[in-house]
Amino acid sequence: MHEKLAQCVSRHLSQPFRKPYVQYNRDALDASLAGWDGRAPLILDAGCGVGHSTIQLARSYPDHWVIGVDQSEDRLNRRKPYPEALLPRNMVFVRADLVDYWRLCCDAGLQLARHYILYPNPWPKIGHLGRRWHAHPVFPFVLRLGGVLECRSNWRVYTDEFAVALALASGRDVACEDYEAATPLTPFERKYRDSGQSLYRVICDLDAVVAGASCAMRPDGAV
Ligand SMILES: C[S@@+](CC[C@H](N)C(=O)[O-])C[C@H]1O[C@@H](n2cnc3c(N)ncnc32)[C@H](O)[C@@H]1O
């Protein structure tokens, strides 16, 4: 793990992040909620890539509204494993930068039921620490969205760091565990599994820890 991880996470938990929003991300938030009835529990597939996981999640949770977000229009537009007519109706794909999208969700007062960060770009070089989601200034907003947060990676350092960052924010023990992908949820998961690589994940029910957590994890930001 990166030696500056704790310092970096603590700084982001204690300092405001005020990067201005880009209009297309505001539009993306509106588009992602246009088909939502305002009542169905929300699932966010953050960095959904080609969106296979979003489709699978929408099929697994038919009473939820599932949002797949990726910054790559090209990936979002790639052919899906089902014909258009067979795609679940309880989901939507939007192109957005998560750095804005997550914060806009917080501003809108949204709370998630489930939140997936599946095989994020690892940014493995030492100088890349700040680009890993748990060491990015947007991380406290990810936590404020609540729900069951799950991160998977084939790079153990990423999930170990993710668990440490979550533990720092919540004051609770959070563990990284080995993961067997019997039914891969994403193309990256399938690729890594089929090439014999080990997979890891961190799962944390943020709603269960929020009561005793630091202000960074409270939905209202209050101490
Ligand atoms: C390694 S891919 C994993 C895709 C998918 N979750 C999977 O497992 O197959 C990481 C994805 O995160 C997306 N991504 C990276 N940074 C992003 C950002 N700031 N906003 C939105 N998407 C982002 C990339 O476009 C890419 O599709």
The ligand as an ORCA input file, in Angstrom:
! r2SCAN-3c Opt
* xyz 0 1
  C     -11.030     -0.887    -16.290
  S     -12.568     -0.283    -16.884
  C     -13.745     -1.333    -16.074
  C     -15.086     -1.308    -16.745
  C     -16.144     -2.238    -16.139
  N     -16.498     -1.848    -14.789
  C     -15.685     -3.660    -16.184
  O     -15.330     -4.210    -15.129
  O     -15.654     -4.256    -17.274
  C     -12.736      1.245    -15.975
  C     -13.872      2.117    -16.506
  O     -13.983      3.286    -15.708
  C     -14.296      4.361    -16.556
  N     -13.873      5.608    -15.916
  C     -12.630      5.934    -15.494
  N     -12.613      7.175    -14.964
  C     -13.898      7.628    -15.037
  C     -14.517      8.847    -14.660
  N     -13.821      9.849    -14.102
  N     -15.836      8.987    -14.882
  C     -16.555      7.979    -15.456
  N     -16.015      6.801    -15.845
  C     -14.694      6.631    -15.636
  C     -13.515      4.082    -17.843
  O     -14.056      4.771    -18.955
  C     -13.669      2.568    -17.950
  O     -14.774      2.206    -18.724
*
